[in-house]
Amino acid sequence: MTITEPGIVTDLDERTYHADPVPESSLSVSGAKTILDCPERFQYERANPPVSQAFSFGHAAHSKVLGRGATCVTVPTGLLAKNGAASTTAAKEFIAEQTANGITVIKADEAAAVDAMAAKILEHPIASRLFASGVAEQSMFWRDEDTRVMLRGRSDWINEDVFGRPVVVDYKTTARTADPTRFGWEARDYRYHMQDAWYREGLDTLTGDTHGFIFVVQEKTAPYLVSVVELDDESREEGAHLNRTARAIYLECMTTGQWPGYAPIVHPISIFRRLQGVAA
């Protein structure tokens, strides 16, 4: 399938979406985050998508909770090392083969954890209601008004909030904490505010409705605590600003064919503050 016009696609498989079905190429919010850090890394990862076991575990949790997504299998016990690790040649070959076929591989103990996480979601009065009905994994494609760059996004879930407004529900698993008083730091580090602004813009543009955005956050370790959070307006405005910056960088790189790494200078650094800005 190829996408040449703006619109919402409900039956686009995940592999096709991530491979970018737009012939002219399109920019996703994950790509926007990477290009802000380093355009050269963005260009490399676009041709060589990174895969990690942590990513596989998160994939499996999403599939279980949303009821849709990548097919998941466990590594057969007989292929594992004596300590239970997937470090044997046979286990690695099994994982490589399944991954090449678009199948997410996790270990049996991870599968049990995923089942427990899904059960915990059902116990949460707000999260369970948000996921009780709605539409999972819609792919959206639209043009940025300023740069005319084609953009894409894939929402986890769309439902209505308690006020009846359409709302994007994004399911996040975390190795840190789902504590709502501390999750803001993780949201900043992973630039979730860019995702909030990105998806709301896409859906608002394509549907004419005004969407909200809610995160359902769950810890990856027992007791698999859950919280439901929503970013404030200031955070969303900063996310929208970063999105515009990333699109401008993307357009320049696409136009010039140059994807720069870090500036070839001696960089002054400090252990007490984080340098601001993007790669030059």
N, C-alpha and C positions, 0 to 999 in steps of 0.2 A: 504494500500500500504506500502511496505517496500523497503528501498533503501540499496543495498549491494555493489554497485559499483559507482565510480565517474561518474558524468554526470549532464546534465541540464534537468530539468523536467518542462514543461510548463503548465501542467494541475493539479498540486498538490494543493489541497485545503489548505487554510490557517491554519485550525485547525490541520490537519495532519502534516503540516510542523512544527508548534510550539510544537506539541507533540513529535517531533523527530522520524521520521520513520526509523532511522538507528538502527538495532538490537544491535549493539555493542555500541551504543550511539555516538553522534557527538556534536561538540562544535560550537555554533553560536557566532557572534560578541557581541551580548547583554550578552550572558553568559560569554564571555571573559572579558567584562568590570566588571561584578559582581565578577568574581573569582579574579580579581586583587585587589578588595576592601576587599573581605573576602570569602575564599573558603566555609566556613560553610553556609554563606548566599546563595551562589550559589547552594549548594546541597539542601538546604531547598526550595528555590524558584523553583528549577527544579521539585520538587514533589508537590509544592503548588504555582502555577503561580499567581502572584499578578494581581488584576483587579481594576482599578479605573475609576471614571467618566471622568477624564481628558483624560485617555487612550481611552475611548469610543468616546469622541469628536474628537480626532485626527484620530481614526479609521474611523469615519464617513466622515471626510474631505478627507482622502485618497481615500475612496471608490467613493466619488463624483468626485474628480478631475481626478483620474485614470480610472474611469469607470469600476472598477473591485475591488472585495474585499468582506468584510463581509456584509451581509444583515443588513440594519439599519431600526429601527422602532422608533416611538416616544411614550412616555408615554401618554396614554389617559388623556385628561384634567380632566375628572371626577375622576381620581385616585389621582390627585395632592392635596396638602394642599391648604388652602385659599391663602397663599402667593406665590403659584406657585411652591413650593419645592416638590421634590419627597420623602417626609419624612413620608408619611402615610404608614400604614401596607400594604394596597392594592397596592400602588405604588412599595414598596420594593419587594412584592411577584411577581408582574409583571416583574420587572427587573431581579429578581433571575431566574424566569422561562425562560425568553427569553435568558438570558446569558447562562444558562445551555444548551440551544439548539444552541449555537453559533451565536446568533443574537445580534448585537450591539444596545443598547438602549440609545437614547438621548431625550431631551425635545423638544417641538415644537419650542421654541425660538432658541435653538441650531441648529435645522434643518434649520431654516431661515438663520442663520449665515453661515452655511455650503454652502447653495445655493449662498449666496452673495460672499463667498470666491472663489468658483468655477468660478463665473462670473468675478471676479477681475483677476484671472489667465488668462482668455481669453483675457483680455485687455492688458496684458503685452506682448510686442513685442518678447521677447526672450523666456519667459516661455511658452507662447502659442504655439510657433513653436516647442519647445522641446516636448510638449505633443500632438502635432497634429498627429503624427504617431509614431510607435514604438511598443515595446512589454512590456506588464505590468506583474509584479510579477512572474518572472522566479525564480524557486528554483534551487540552484546549490549545488553539493556535490563533495568534492575532499579531497585528503589526503595531510596533511602537509608533506613537503619533509623531514624535520628534525625529527619530533616526530612520524610520521606515524599516527597521530591522524586524524580521519575523521572529516572534517569541513563542515559546511553548511552556506548558505546565501540565502536571498530572496530579489532580487532587486526590487525597486519600478517600474522603467521604464528603457528601453534601447532604445537609438535612435542614431543618428549621430549628431555631432556638425557642426559648419559652415565650418570646414575644411574637413568634410567627415569621421572623425575618429569615431569609435564606442564609445559611452559615456554612463555611468550610470547616470541617473537623479534621485536624491533622494529628495523627497518632505518632507519638515520639516515645521510643524506649531509651532509657538512660542508664549508664553505668555509674552515674554520680548520685543524684537525688531528685526525687519528684517533689520535694518540699517547695511549695509555692513561694515561700519567702526567699528561696535561694535559686530557684530555677531561672530567674532573670539573668543571672551571670552566665549560665549555660546558653541561654537564648542569645546573649550578646556574643559569646565566643564562637558559636556556630552560625551566627547571623540569621537566626530564625525570623528576625524582624523583616529581612529582605523577602523571605518566603511569604510571610503574611501579606505584605504590600503587593507582591508579584501576583499571587493567585487571586486576590480580591480584584486587582486591576483587570486581569484577564477575563474573569467571569462577569464583572460589571460591564466591561466593554462588549462582550459577546451576547449578554442576555438583556442588558438595559436595567437590571435590578441592582440594588446595593447589597453587597454581601458582608457578613461578619466573618470573623476567623477565630476559632477556638482551638487550643492545643489540649489534647488528652495525653498526659505524661505518665509513664509507668516505669518503675525501677526494674532492672533485669534480674535482681536477686531477691530471694524470699525476705519478707512476705509480699513482694511485688506491689508495693504501694502505688496508688493512683492519685493524681490531682488533675483538675481541670483549670486552665489558666487562659487569660486573654491579655494581650499587650495593650499598653496605654497609647494614646494618640501620639505622644512625643516619640515613642519607639517606632511606631508605624511611619511617621514622617521621615525619621532617619533611614528606615528601610527603603522607602521610596526614593530618597536622595541617593543612596548607594546603588540602587537599581539603575537610575538614570546615568550615574557615572560609569557603571559597568557596560552599559549599552553603548555609550560614546566611545569607550576604549575598544570594544568589540568592532564597532563600525570602522574605526581608524585602522585597526589591525587587518580587517578583511579588505579594506581599500588599498592599503600599502603592501600587504603580504608580509609584513614584519611583525613578529611576535616576540617582543623583547623579554629578556630575563631581568635579573637585578642590575641596577645601574653599575657600570664598571668604574667604581670609585672606591675609596676607603671610607666606609660608613662609620660615623661616630655613633656609638650606642651607649645605653645606660641600663644598669640592672634595676633601676628604680622606676622607669617609665617605658611605655611602649611607643615606638616611633609610629607616627601617623602617616597616612598616604598610601599610595599604590606603587607597584613596580614601574620603573621608568625605562 
